[in-house]
């Protein structure tokens, strides 16, 4: 977040040095106008950053230590940007309200002032789209499509910022700073369109087999039609299935195959509309793969003494890592399921444990043993000191484990998890 904070400080500091700071906060009218200007500058900066964070850039994946963390920041930045831009006109209108309510009302009337009209259109679009996000439960593909209209709101916001008479218009540095950030945000969106739909720089695969592992979990094996995608154990990718039985939007899934395997595999639990459709896949169906992404790997931490905890379908990145585990690592792996019938890959993990004495596999059956917790893990693994801890599973499962491990004195920097709730 340091880089985001720095990008926010630059326009604020530039604005502060334009006029004596004491003249910016002399009475209510001037104070609200100054705050409205600051909210507008910071809001536009955050709006630009929000679009940049949506670009699935590998350098951001690495900087934030995981694309899920990038998307978490994307969501937070977007929410703050919307709040600031919402209050931007409300603060500016106070000086008109001091004259009369009619003057204040005229401030919001469109088509009187063209740049103001662009700002009103932008804000109106944002309110509608944010309302969809928070108050209406949309299917993923519809939600994703609605978010593309946020770029239109941003475009009108840029027009408003560039052409309205303001501090931005009379300060060359501010004008160029906001323009460069805005242009970068728009470039990211255009780049995504060209790469996703026109250039189509994705890895091409076809479905080789579909294997039902239990009543809810299916394994999809894919064969490369050209260049194979490289990945590190624990990473994920975005998959688009070109099949009559599956909708065409892309979804993220952890890779469950070894990086030494010829083919690529994902293991998916039926959790909703889209994942339930994967049973309709047929051999030979095309697949477009965008990846690989993620920082969730046993190789990316300092300690070679580790604890892994999987909850349900959170097994997938760990199964991939277990197949690739290097001998110098000592790992205690806990695989928690509600009941034994839900568990997948247990024989394969037991075989890996039998062949590698440094890999200890523990299947945890919540129905018989109760919910797994940090205290149980610490007891079985002979303490937590100097160990890096990984977990993956449902959000509540991970939140509980994180707070439990922290309460036992584990440094938060030693805790690593991957959250797919951004999709």
C-alpha positions, 0 to 999 in steps of 0.5 A: 500500500506504500506506493498507493499512499505515495501516489495520493500524496503527490497531488495533495502536496502539489495542491497545497503549495499552489496558494498559501495554506492559511488562505485555504481554510479561513471560513466555512465556504472556503473550507468546504471548497478546499475539502471538495477539491482535495476529495476530487483530486484524491478520488480521481487518483484512486479511480485511476489506480483502481483501473490499473489494479484490475489489469492482472499484471505479473509485477503487481502479482509479485509486489502484493504477494498474490493476485488475490491481494491485488484484487482486495486492494482493487476493491478497497481503492474503488470503494474509497474512490467512490466515497470521495467522488460522491462527497466532492460535489456535495462539499463544493455546493455548500458555497451555493447553498449559502446564497440560496437553495435555488443556486445550489439546485442549479449546480446539479442541473445538467446541460447548463455547463458541459464539463459539469454535465460530464461530472454528473453523468460520471457520478450517476453511472457510478451510483448505479453500478455501485448499487448493483455491487452492494445491493443486488446479487448478480450472477458472476458473468452479469456482475463482470459485464456491469463492471466494464461500464465503470470505464465509461464512468471513468471516461466522463470523470476524466473529461470533467477533470480536464475541462472544468475550471479548477486548480487542475486547469491552472496548475500544469503539474497537476494537470499532467499528473492526473492526465498520465494516471488517467491515461494509464488507467484507460490504457489498461482497460484497452489493453485488456480488451485487445489482448482478451478479444483481439490478440488473444494471448492466452495458452490454448488447451483442450479437455483430455479427460473429466474425472469425478472424484466424489459426488461434488468434486471433478478433476479436469485434465487438459492437453496443450495445443501449442506452447505449455503454460509454465507455473510454480507449485501453488499458483493458479490461472484463469480458465475459459472453457469453449464448450456448449455446456459451459458459459464462456466467462473466465474463472480462476482455479488453482492448478492441481497437477505437478509442474512436471506433468505433461498435462494441466489439471484443475480440481473443482468443487460444485459451489454454484452456477458456474462450477456446477456446469463443468460436469457438462464438459466433453473431451476435445472441448477447447480451453483458453488459459491465462496465467500463471498467477499467485505468490502462494508457494512453499518456495516463497518463504524463508523457513523450510519448516512449514505447516499447511492447513487445507479446508475442503477444496482448498486442498488443490494448491497443496496437492500441487505443492506436495507433488513437487516438494523438495526433500529439504523441506519439513512439512506437516500437512493437515487436510480438514473435511467435514466428513471422510467421503469429501476427501480427495487425493488421500491415497496419493498424499499418503503415498507421498508421505510414505516416500518422504519422511519430511512430509507428514499427512494428517487427514482431519475429519471434523464430523468425528474429531471436531473442527480443526484449530490452531491449538490442535495443530500446535500440539501435534506439530510440537509447537509453531516457533520458526515455522511458516504457516499456509492455509487455504479454504473457505473465507470463514475457515481462513479468518478463524485460523488466522486469528487463532494462530496470531493469538498463539503468538505467530507473527502475521508475516509467517502466515500465508493464505490465498483468498479466492472470494474476489471472483 
